[in-house]
Amino acid sequence: MEKFNLISEKPLWALENFGKTSFFTRFSYYRKYLMETSIIENICGKIPEGFEKVTPTGSSYIFENDPNFLPINLNDFLGRAATVNSFTECFYYVELGFGPGNTTIFDYGLYIAGLGLIGFLIYKTIKNKIFQKLYKKTRYSDKGNDLKFVKSKKVKNFLIALFLPTQAYFLYDIVRTKALIIPSFIDEYITITSNVNFFKSLDFNAGNFIGGNYSVHLTSGPISAIGSVLGWNITNKFIIARLSNFLWIIVIQLIFVYLIQKIYKVDVNFLILTTGFLMVLIPWWQGSLYSIGEIPSMLIFTNAIFLFPKYRKLSLILFSVSIIYGKLLNLVLFAGFFIAKQISEKDLKKMLNDLLILFIPLVPWLALVHFKYENGNAINYLLDQFNFVLNHQSSGVNEESLSFIDSFISSLNNSEFVNWNFYDRTRLVLIPLIFIIILLRNKNSIDSFFGNITIPIFSSVSFIYLWFWFLNSTKWMRHTQHFTVIVLVVCLYLINFKVLTRKVDLILTLSLLSFYIENNKNLIYLSIIVYFMLIYFTNTNKSYTSVKILFLLILLIDISLPYFEKEKARDIHETIEECSLSLISDECRNKYLEN
């Protein structure tokens, strides 16, 4: 199939001076081509061999029907609908912004009207005190914190023993289904190949097409794919590798939950039960199936923040590991954290000692690079890494000299952001800002319980959030995981440790978490109403147990729904023979990308 650039309508090789461009430019072009074709193919199907784009010459133009093409109903933001009857027609409309089930302006109107109605009902409920007497009769234990039916330790253990297998069953089903239906992704092949080689021979190599051994273009480090490496080595199956890697990120979080329980001596049953849910609340959580590094590295980074006040050296090691062996972009978050800490402590000796500890994980990595880097030694690697970051299309450093407003609007209109739906935009634009407000409003109680971490968390989230929205020109959703993981984990910790003392903050925190519900959006609004009713009419301290149980049940309902709606997918035991023979070969890579 001839590879078209969907913007220029020319084959990649026909673009002016394409062969003379740098390796990075050609690789970025190739990656962009894969992303654009993926959108088309997800909606319209595989691009036919010899396909040529058709541009209608007038409003009376009629596309030729293809009897072998299943008609697809598409619509755009303005609510205009089109039924396409051929790949050519489908391609044309998708390029115009049409898609199956796109959120329209009428949907927004319906959401606003629905929220207005909900607000009116809440107002009437408060004014008439309809539920106040009902909640006053809620029976609590003598301690005043736990509902009577969960006061007994035996009852608690029984409920947990009943809940965990049910959760695991539905969670496995939703993860398995996602692993089977997501398309091939070049970054998955690169990450698995490089890490399989790393754990076999310490060669961090995905092939010459990506720059060879320890190439600076390998952006997901070894901690990203430990699960998939194990799954691949045992079975030689990509689907099993995906499932294994999802299990790996759950193990990471459970290890930190255990450490935090040992440090703060508080019941963490809620955190254990929400760990699996947490992984599928993260926008574009399929990145963990692809073995790319954002989610595992951010779980390490976020938990290192909570370990910092008690185990400073261990925390610094973990920060460094999340950056060097995870994702280099975490350096932006660490800069925010470290600067805030140094400003508050004003201790030069401690700062120098911290920097020395941070370099410990870097030493073995640079030692491997020094002897194995194909383009020179460790110094060459560091210089190449610096240039790679500086010239990366997402860095925002080499953007055109436009005004700030024009540059911001241009980056939005020419990025992945235009394909996001209403919920994604709310989750990734507004919720981090509301989270920051909740964080600062509860600074005293958070710092009193955990140590002085509020301002460092605020600084970390602000640094990466501002970089993403004002400098990052691609707006890939995977990059938002560098702040959404922090938001989700911190919110769960605040609820588990009962740090929020104001009713409004507890309601808002639960509402923020609910907005990450993916499978049934109606549950978002239903849960917010119930949280409000439950918390508003009861004592804040008493309502914690009730809302935790309710939160778990709502998330369980959400992940169970796809079980009854799923369609038949590929075989979980599907094997690519070319990859079983040699994972790093061109034949393996080409065959993988065909799937």
C-alpha positions in Angstrom: 0.0 0.0 0.0 1.4 3.4 -0.9 1.9 5.5 2.2 0.0 8.8 1.9 0.5 11.8 4.1 -3.1 12.7 4.8 -2.4 16.4 5.0 -0.4 16.9 1.9 -2.0 14.2 -0.1 1.4 13.1 -1.4 3.3 9.9 -0.7 5.9 10.4 2.0 8.8 9.7 -0.4 7.5 12.4 -2.8 7.6 15.2 -0.3 10.2 17.9 -1.1 13.7 17.1 0.3 12.2 14.3 2.5 15.2 12.0 1.9 17.5 14.8 3.1 15.8 15.5 6.3 17.1 14.3 9.7 16.4 10.9 11.1 14.2 12.5 13.8 12.1 14.4 11.2 11.6 11.3 9.1 10.7 9.2 12.2 8.3 11.9 13.4 6.7 12.0 10.0 6.3 8.2 10.0 4.8 8.3 13.5 2.3 11.1 12.4 1.3 9.0 9.4 0.5 6.0 11.6 -1.6 8.2 13.9 -3.5 9.8 11.1 -4.1 6.5 9.3 -5.1 4.9 12.6 -8.0 7.4 13.0 -9.2 6.7 9.4 -8.9 2.9 9.7 -10.6 2.8 13.1 -13.7 4.4 11.5 -13.6 3.4 7.8 -11.6 0.2 7.9 -8.3 -0.7 6.2 -7.1 1.7 3.5 -7.5 -0.2 0.2 -4.4 -0.8 -2.0 -3.9 1.9 -4.5 -6.4 4.2 -2.8 -6.6 7.8 -4.1 -8.3 10.6 -2.3 -11.3 12.2 -4.1 -12.1 15.8 -3.7 -15.7 16.7 -4.7 -15.8 19.5 -7.3 -19.2 20.8 -6.2 -22.2 20.3 -3.9 -23.9 18.1 -6.6 -21.0 15.6 -6.5 -22.2 12.0 -5.8 -19.9 9.4 -4.4 -20.0 6.0 -6.0 -21.5 3.3 -3.7 -19.4 0.2 -2.8 -21.7 -2.9 -2.4 -19.0 -4.5 -0.3 -18.8 -1.6 2.2 -21.0 -1.6 5.2 -22.8 1.8 5.5 -21.7 3.9 8.5 -23.6 6.8 10.1 -21.4 9.8 10.8 -22.0 13.2 12.3 -20.1 16.4 13.1 -20.1 18.9 16.0 -22.9 20.9 14.4 -25.1 17.9 14.3 -24.9 17.4 10.5 -25.3 13.7 9.6 -24.0 11.6 6.7 -24.4 7.9 5.8 -21.3 6.9 3.9 -21.4 3.9 1.5 -17.8 3.6 0.4 -14.3 3.9 1.8 -13.7 7.0 -0.4 -16.8 8.7 0.9 -16.0 7.7 4.5 -12.4 9.1 4.1 -13.7 12.4 2.8 -16.2 12.9 5.7 -13.7 11.8 8.4 -11.2 14.4 7.2 -14.0 17.0 7.6 -14.3 16.1 11.2 -17.2 13.7 11.0 -17.2 10.6 13.2 -19.5 7.9 14.6 -21.3 9.1 17.7 -19.5 12.5 17.8 -20.6 14.8 20.6 -22.7 17.6 19.0 -23.7 21.1 20.0 -27.2 19.6 20.8 -25.6 17.1 23.2 -23.9 20.0 25.0 -27.3 21.7 25.2 -28.8 18.6 26.6 -26.0 18.3 29.2 -26.5 21.9 30.3 -30.3 21.5 30.5 -29.8 18.3 32.5 -27.4 19.9 34.9 -29.8 22.8 35.3 -32.6 20.4 36.2 -30.4 18.6 38.7 -29.4 21.9 40.2 -33.0 22.9 40.6 -34.0 19.6 42.2 -31.1 19.9 44.6 -32.1 23.4 45.5 -35.7 22.3 46.2 -34.5 19.3 48.2 -32.4 21.6 50.4 -35.1 24.2 50.8 -37.7 21.7 51.8 -35.4 19.5 53.9 -36.8 16.4 52.2 -34.0 14.0 53.1 -32.8 15.6 56.2 -34.9 13.5 58.6 -34.1 10.3 56.6 -30.3 10.8 57.0 -30.6 11.8 60.7 -32.0 8.3 61.3 -29.0 6.6 59.7 -27.6 4.2 62.4 -24.0 4.5 63.2 -21.8 2.7 65.7 -20.9 4.0 69.1 -17.6 5.4 67.7 -19.6 7.5 65.3 -17.3 6.7 62.3 -18.5 3.4 60.9 -21.9 2.1 59.9 -23.1 -0.7 62.3 -23.2 -3.4 59.6 -19.5 -2.9 58.9 -18.4 -2.4 62.5 -17.4 -6.0 62.9 -13.9 -7.0 61.6 -15.3 -10.4 60.5 -18.0 -8.7 58.5 -15.4 -6.3 56.9 -13.2 -9.2 55.9 -16.2 -11.1 54.5 -17.3 -8.2 52.4 -13.7 -7.7 51.1 -13.4 -11.4 50.3 -16.6 -11.2 48.4 -15.8 -7.9 46.6 -12.3 -8.7 45.4 -13.1 -11.8 43.2 -16.1 -10.0 41.7 -14.0 -7.0 40.9 -11.1 -9.1 39.5 -13.5 -11.0 37.2 -15.0 -7.9 35.6 -11.7 -6.1 35.5 -10.0 -8.9 33.7 -12.9 -9.0 31.2 -12.7 -5.3 30.4 -8.9 -5.4 30.2 -8.8 -8.5 28.1 -11.4 -7.0 25.7 -9.4 -3.8 25.4 -6.2 -5.8 24.8 -7.9 -7.7 21.9 -9.5 -4.7 20.1 -6.8 -2.0 20.3 -4.9 -1.7 17.0 -1.2 -2.3 16.5 0.9 0.7 17.7 4.6 1.2 16.7 5.5 2.4 20.2 4.3 -0.9 21.6 6.6 -2.8 19.3 9.5 -0.5 20.1 9.1 -0.7 23.8 8.6 -4.4 24.1 11.5 -5.1 21.7 13.9 -2.8 23.4 13.0 -4.1 26.9 13.1 -7.8 26.0 16.6 -7.2 24.7 17.5 -5.2 27.8 16.5 -7.9 30.3 18.2 -10.6 28.2 21.5 -9.0 27.4 21.4 -5.4 28.7 21.1 -4.2 25.1 18.4 -1.5 25.0 17.8 -2.1 21.3 14.6 -2.1 19.2 16.4 -2.2 15.8 18.3 0.1 13.5 15.2 1.8 12.2 14.8 3.6 15.6 18.5 4.4 16.0 20.1 1.2 17.4 21.3 0.3 20.8 20.4 2.9 23.6 19.0 5.2 21.0 17.7 8.5 22.4 14.5 7.8 20.5 13.6 5.0 23.0 11.6 7.1 25.4 10.0 4.4 27.6 12.5 2.9 30.0 12.8 -0.6 31.5 10.3 -0.2 34.3 7.6 0.5 31.7 7.5 -3.1 30.4 8.6 -5.5 33.1 5.1 -7.2 32.9 5.1 -7.4 29.1 8.7 -8.7 29.0 7.6 -11.6 31.3 4.5 -12.2 29.3 6.4 -12.2 26.0 9.2 -14.4 27.2 6.7 -17.0 28.5 4.3 -17.1 25.5 5.7 -15.0 22.6 2.2 -13.5 22.3 1.6 -9.7 22.2 -1.9 -10.0 23.7 -0.6 -11.9 26.7 2.2 -9.3 27.0 -0.4 -6.6 27.2 -2.4 -8.4 29.9 0.8 -9.1 31.9 1.8 -5.4 31.8 -1.5 -4.3 33.1 -1.0 -6.7 36.0 2.5 -5.2 36.5 1.2 -1.7 37.1 -1.4 -3.0 39.6 1.5 -4.7 41.5 3.5 -1.4 41.5 0.6 0.4 43.2 -0.1 -2.3 45.7 3.5 -2.3 46.8 3.3 1.4 47.5 0.0 1.0 49.3 1.7 -1.5 51.6 4.6 0.8 52.2 2.3 3.8 53.0 0.2 1.6 55.3 3.4 0.7 57.2 4.4 4.3 57.5 1.1 6.0 58.4 -0.4 3.1 60.3 -3.9 3.6 58.9 -6.3 1.1 57.4 -5.8 1.0 53.6 -8.5 -1.5 52.6 -10.1 1.2 50.5 -6.8 1.8 48.6 -6.4 -1.9 48.0 -9.9 -2.2 46.6 -9.6 0.9 44.4 -6.2 0.0 42.9 -7.7 -2.0 40.0 -10.3 0.7 39.4 -7.6 3.4 39.4 -5.9 1.9 36.4 -9.0 2.0 34.2 -10.0 5.5 35.3 -6.9 7.0 33.8 -7.7 8.6 30.4 -6.1 6.5 27.6 -5.2 3.8 30.1 -4.5 1.4 27.2 -1.1 3.0 27.2 -0.3 0.5 30.0 -1.3 -2.4 27.6 1.1 -0.9 25.0 3.9 -1.0 27.6 4.7 2.7 27.3 6.0 4.4 30.3 3.7 7.2 31.5 1.5 5.2 33.9 4.1 3.0 35.7 6.6 5.9 36.0 3.9 8.2 37.4 2.7 5.7 40.0 6.3 5.5 41.2 6.7 9.3 41.1 3.4 10.1 42.9 4.0 7.6 45.7 7.5 8.9 46.1 5.9 12.3 47.1 4.1 10.6 50.0 7.2 8.8 51.1 9.4 11.9 51.0 8.6 13.3 54.5 9.5 10.0 56.2 12.0 8.3 53.9 13.7 11.2 52.0 16.6 9.2 50.5 14.3 6.3 49.3 12.0 8.9 47.8 14.7 10.6 45.9 15.9 7.3 44.5 12.4 6.6 43.3 12.1 10.0 41.7 15.3 9.3 39.8 14.2 5.8 38.8 10.9 7.2 37.5 12.8 9.7 35.3 15.8 7.6 34.1 14.2 4.2 33.8 10.7 5.4 33.2 9.9 8.7 31.3 12.3 11.6 31.0 9.3 13.9 30.9 9.0 13.3 34.7 11.9 15.7 35.0 9.4 18.5 34.5 7.4 17.3 37.5 10.4 16.8 39.6 11.7 20.3 38.9 8.4 21.6 40.2 8.6 19.4 43.4 12.3 20.1 44.0 12.1 23.8 43.5 9.2 24.1 45.9 11.0 22.0 48.5 14.2 24.1 48.3 12.3 27.3 48.6 10.6 26.1 51.8 13.7 24.5 53.4 16.4 27.0 52.3 19.2 24.5 53.2 22.1 24.4 50.7 23.8 21.4 52.3 20.6 19.4 52.2 20.0 20.3 48.5 23.5 19.2 47.5 23.0 15.9 49.4 19.7 15.4 47.6 21.3 16.0 44.2 24.0 13.5 45.0 21.4 10.8 45.9 19.5 11.6 42.7 22.5 10.7 40.6 22.9 7.2 42.1 20.4 5.5 39.6 21.9 7.5 36.8 25.4 6.0 37.2 24.7 2.3 36.1 22.6 3.6 33.2 25.4 5.9 31.9 27.9 3.0 32.4 25.8 0.8 30.1 25.4 3.7 27.6 29.2 4.4 27.7 30.0 0.9 26.4 27.0 0.2 24.3 25.8 3.4 22.7 26.2 3.1 18.9 26.9 6.8 18.4 29.7 7.2 20.8 30.1 7.3 24.6 28.1 8.6 27.5 29.0 12.3 26.7 27.7 11.9 23.2 24.6 10.2 24.5 23.8 13.1 26.9 24.4 15.7 24.1 22.2 13.7 21.7 19.5 13.4 24.4 19.6 17.1 25.0 19.2 17.8 21.3 16.5 15.2 21.0 14.4 16.9 23.8 15.1 20.3 22.4 14.0 19.4 18.9 11.1 17.0 19.8 7.8 18.0 18.2 6.1 18.0 21.6 8.7 20.2 23.4 7.3 23.5 22.1 10.9 24.9 22.0 11.1 25.3 18.3 7.6 26.6 17.6 6.9 29.4 15.0 7.3 32.9 16.3 3.6 33.7 16.7 1.9 35.7 19.5 1.1 33.8 22.6 -2.6 33.6 21.9 -2.1 32.7 18.2 0.4 30.1 19.1 -1.9 28.6 21.7 -4.9 28.5 19.4 -2.8 27.1 16.6 -1.4 24.3 18.8 -5.0 23.3 19.8 -6.3 23.3 16.2 -3.4 21.3 14.9 -3.2 18.7 17.7 -4.9 15.6 19.0 -7.1 17.9 21.1 -9.5 18.4 18.2 -10.5 14.7 18.4 -11.3 14.8 22.2 -14.9 14.5 23.3 -16.6 16.6 25.9 -15.7 14.4 28.8 -12.0 14.2 27.9 -11.8 18.0 27.7 -13.5 18.3 31.1 -11.2 15.7 32.7 -8.0 17.1 31.3 -8.7 20.9 31.3 -10.9 21.7 34.3 -10.5 18.9 36.8 -6.7 19.5 37.4 -7.6 23.1 38.2 -10.4 22.2 40.6 -8.0 19.6 42.2 -5.4 22.4 42.8 -8.0 24.5 44.6 -9.1 21.6 46.8 -5.4 20.9 47.6 -4.6 24.5 48.6 -7.9 24.8 50.6 -6.8 21.8 52.7 -3.1 22.6 53.0 -3.0 22.6 56.8 -4.8 19.2 57.3 -2.8 17.6 54.4 0.6 18.8 55.7 -0.4 17.9 59.3 -1.0 14.3 58.3 1.6 13.7 55.5 4.2 16.3 56.1 4.8 19.4 54.0 3.8 18.0 50.6 0.9 20.3 49.5 2.9 23.0 47.9 5.4 20.6 46.2 2.4 18.6 44.7 0.8 21.9 43.6 4.1 22.9 42.0 4.6 19.6 40.2 1.1 19.5 38.8 1.3 23.2 37.7 4.7 22.7 35.9 3.5 19.8 33.8 0.0 21.2 33.3 1.3 24.5 32.0 3.9 22.7 29.8 1.2 20.5 28.2 -1.3 23.3 27.5 1.0 26.1 26.5 4.2 24.5 25.1 3.3 21.0 23.9 2.2 21.3 20.3 1.0 17.7 19.8 -1.4 17.4 22.8 -1.1 13.6 22.9 -3.5 12.3 25.5 -0.8 10.0 26.8 1.1 13.1 28.0 -1.8 14.1 30.2 -1.2 11.0 32.3 1.7 13.0 33.8 -0.8 15.0 35.8 -4.0 12.9 35.8 -2.3 10.0 37.6 -1.2 12.5 40.4 -4.8 13.9 40.5 -6.4 10.4 40.8 -3.9 8.9 43.3 -3.9 12.0 45.6 -7.7 12.2 45.6 -7.9 8.5 46.6 -5.4 9.1 49.4 -7.2 12.2 50.7 -10.4 10.2 51.0 -8.8 7.1 52.5 -7.0 9.0 55.2 -10.0 11.3 55.9 -7.9 14.4 55.4 -10.8 16.5 53.9 -12.7 18.2 56.8 -15.1 20.3 54.7 -18.2 18.8 53.2 -17.9 20.7 50.0 -14.3 19.5 49.5 -15.3 15.9 50.0 -18.2 16.2 47.6 -15.9 17.9 45.0 -13.1 15.3 45.4 -15.6 12.4 44.9 -17.1 14.2 41.9 -13.7 14.7 40.3 -13.0 11.0 40.6 -16.5 10.2 39.2 -15.8 12.3 36.1 -13.2 9.7 35.1 -15.9 7.0 34.8 -15.6 5.8 31.2 -18.1 3.1 30.3 -21.5 4.7 31.4 -21.5 8.5 31.6 -24.9 8.5 33.3 -23.2 7.1 36.4 -21.2 10.3 36.7 -24.2 12.5 37.3 -26.1 9.9 39.4 -23.1 9.4 41.7 -22.5 13.1 42.1 -26.2 13.6 43.2 -26.0 10.7 45.6 -22.7 11.9 47.1 -24.2 15.3 47.6 -27.2 14.0 49.4 -25.3 11.6 51.5 -22.6 14.0 52.7 -24.7 17.2 52.9 -27.1 15.8 55.5 -24.6 13.9 57.7 -21.6 14.7 59.7 -18.5 14.7 57.5 -16.5 12.3 59.6 -19.5 9.8 59.7 -20.1 9.9 56.0 -16.6 8.7 55.0 -17.4 5.0 55.3 -20.7 5.3 53.5 -19.2 7.2 50.5 -16.3 4.8 50.2 -18.7 1.8 49.9 -20.9 3.8 47.5 -17.8 4.8 45.4 -16.6 1.2 45.1 -20.1 -0.1 44.1 -20.5 2.6 41.4 -17.1 1.7 39.9 -17.9 -2.0 40.1 -21.1 -1.3 38.1 -19.2 0.8 35.6 -16.7 -1.9 34.8 -19.3 -4.7 34.8 -21.5 -3.1 32.1 -19.1 -3.8 29.1 -19.2 -7.5 30.1 -22.8 -7.7 28.8 -22.2 -5.5 25.7 -18.9 -6.7 24.3 -18.5 -8.0 20.8 -16.4 -10.9 19.5 -12.8 -9.9 19.2 -9.5 -11.6 18.1 -8.1 -14.7 19.7 -6.1 -14.1 22.9 -3.6 -16.8 21.8 -2.9 -15.2 18.5 0.8 -15.7 17.6 2.9 -13.8 15.0 5.3 -16.5 13.8 7.8 -13.9 12.5 8.1 -12.4 16.0 8.5 -15.8 17.6 11.6 -16.3 15.5 13.1 -12.9 16.0 11.4 -10.0 17.7 13.9 -7.4 16.4 13.6 -8.3 12.7 12.0 -6.2 10.0 9.6 -9.1 9.2 8.3 -9.1 12.7 7.8 -5.4 12.8 6.0 -5.3 9.4 3.8 -8.3 10.3 2.9 -6.7 13.7 1.9 -3.4 12.1 -0.4 -5.3 9.7 -2.5 -6.6 12.6 
